[in-house]
Amino acid sequence: MPGFLARELPFERYLVDACGRRFHVMEAGAGPAAVVLLHGNPTWGYLWRNVAKALAGARVRAVMPDLVGLGLSEKPRDPSFHTLENHARLVGALLDVVAPGPLVLVLHDWGGPIGLAALADRPGRLAGLVVTNTRLGPPRPGSKGSRFHRFANMPVVSDVAFRLLGFPQNALHTTQADRSSIRGDVARAYRWPLRRMADRAAPLALARMVPFRRPDHPSIPQLERSLAVATSFRGPSAIVWGERDPILARALGSVQQALPRAVVTRVAAGHFLQEETPAAIAGAIRDVLARAGLA
């Protein structure tokens, strides 16, 4: 790991084998409660570094894994590996190792459906839930998808952009309310794990996992399982939402509908609100921990 990254990540780091795949995991803090922070596309555990630092002093283990295909985890080169079912199965196996008891899930982007679908086969494990800019279930019938996801499904041009040109990890700042929040070494940190073209299968494949215009899309059954876990959850929950997210800002309504008891915090931030308002997310985590009796 280069020095500019190591300075930003003063955490314990280790590798875990789960279902035959290798995960890179970071941990901060210590205590009886496990808080698992799951990123999405095309980021990695680095996304949560400032949230983990803001939890300093809390008696919790902040566990930040990299999804397979991203960050410093194993990177399968076959795009067909990347299905929601595969990712949920692998993350479930990982959770059995790194957080085998009750846990608080903190979710973003694809981490939302992946994490919740992983717990569909693990009833009783979810003790608290914090949701940031993600979807929890299938899109509305007839959804046209975002411009980003429509582009990802265009043949040839999307392959060139994602595989050859390093999109979208080289353009994350364009989704931010404060574009300077992902510049310099921060932008380099998001690009670095995918600096080799051969390792770039995941961003495009994950973008194409989003279903629209196809009622038979293979992601839909797992998205329905994810939604069922969310809607059946009666424990403490919170939503922290970046209202200036050009991709998912309008998804807040459906998330609130799934989690009507959640405490909602709206922030003037973009898609990667962890870079703009980490203290708001850490505050929501502390509140959920307290309400769950885990603080």
Summary of the structure (lengths in Angstrom):
residues: 295
radius of gyration: 17.4
end to end distance: 33.1
largest distance: 51.6
contacts: 1048
relative contact order: 0.17
helix: 42%
strand: 17%
